[in-house]
Amino acid sequence: MSEIKPGDASSTHKDASSDETDWAAAKAHFENLKSKKPRPPKPIHAVTIGVSSRTLFEMVAERKIYEEEGLEKYVEYQQEHESEPLKPGVAFPFVRALMNVNDRLRDLYPDSEELFDIVLMTNNHAQVGVRLMNSINHYDLNIERFCMTGGQSPIGYLKAYMTNLYLSKDTKKVQEAIEEGIAAAIMFKPNVETKLSETQLRVAFDGDAVLFSDESEIIVKQHGLDTFFEHEKSHENKPLAQGPLKCFLEALGKLQKKFYAKNERLNCPIRTFLVTARSAASSGARVLKTLRSWGLEIDEALFLAGAPKGPLLQKIRPHIFFDDQMFHIEGAKEMGTISAHVPYGIGQKYNKGKLIEQPEIQSK
């Protein structure tokens, strides 16, 4: 998986100097333009979140027009309704919470560019862009970077935008992003609406195949719990390999430390949760030691020993919960949690612990 910021560490000093010069010129230009709206941070410093238009806004009716009547009718409809703001989508509360954190960071560090930066990543055509822009302005969202690819997949642009996390409703695109080493997840709307914190960004992660690799998950699936417990005990002091979301947790931790440095630990607007089906006494030590070896903190660690996650998540009320198993996602949705499926690892071949039967290939 990529580090916090994807890129080639061997880039020449000359290239870096050229980039700095270009950014300095661009910044000077914007500073000469009077505006109360904060300017987007330099990508190399920011925690960049790429969101699709269908996760940021509710576009069910529009999607139906596209599927039933085709692209031209879809574009025509969007243009005819471009003065009508789209309704908030499943990622909207998460994005709003990110921006609230930015407000706090700017208060403490007025000149810092270590902020969240939201990029709208969409395969919509530019003709649809006006309605998206009008909707963003209607809700006063500070989203200045757009990537509209006119029917092509935006995945190839994720690294160019230095994306730390990509959120979409498209399974294929998310899988492509993960294969490119970028943290990504498929978002699901909860079955019931839950009131979320307006002052604190709350992010919950599963462990295996999300923050960590699926190494231990493979042992559970193939050899059972007893072998898994023995393996984790014997490997307690060997850190687990990183999973697809490790770098995003690392990015959150980096911003948390900026609040700690200002004696704001108890009032930090970012809170992270580990919600894992692991048992604490039997297999929890390796998880905590792995996080320690990475130099990362997690605010709350909940070991459920196989119990359902939905009721705990209902108490946590996260703006987003990441898990690799769809039955955990379904349980979370039922109890009002905004959930994001990470399609990674051996868990994708199983449902509720049972191997998904593959269709037999008929020989000709």
Salt bridges, closest charged atoms under 4 A:
GLU20 OE1 - LYS42 NZ 3.23
GLU58 OE1 - LYS189 NZ 3.37
GLU62 OE2 - ARG131 NH1 2.83
GLU67 OE2 - ARG63 NE 3.21
GLU113 OE1 - HIS45 ND1 3.35
GLU114 OE2 - LYS254 NZ 3.47
GLU114 OE1 - LYS258 NZ 2.82
ASP117 OD2 - ARG145 NE 2.60
GLU144 OE2 - LYS37 NZ 3.66
ASP170 OD2 - LYS173 NZ 2.92
GLU180 OE1 - LYS159 NZ 3.94
GLU198 OE2 - LYS195 NZ 3.81
ASP206 OD1 - LYS309 NZ 2.97
ASP208 OD2 - ARG278 NE 2.81
GLU215 OE2 - HIS231 NE2 3.87
GLU215 OE2 - ARG286 NH2 3.06
GLU217 OE2 - LYS221 NZ 2.31
GLU232 OE2 - HIS231 ND1 2.95
GLU232 OE1 - ARG278 NH1 2.85
GLU232 OE2 - ARG286 NH1 2.99
GLU236 OE1 - LYS233 NZ 3.56
GLU236 OE2 - LYS289 NZ 2.75
GLU250 OE1 - LYS246 NZ 3.43
GLU264 OE1 - ARG104 NH2 3.13
GLU297 OE1 - ARG265 NH1 3.31
GLU300 OE2 - ARG271 NE 2.95
ASP323 OD2 - LYS309 NZ 2.62
GLU330 OE1 - LYS333 NZ 3.61
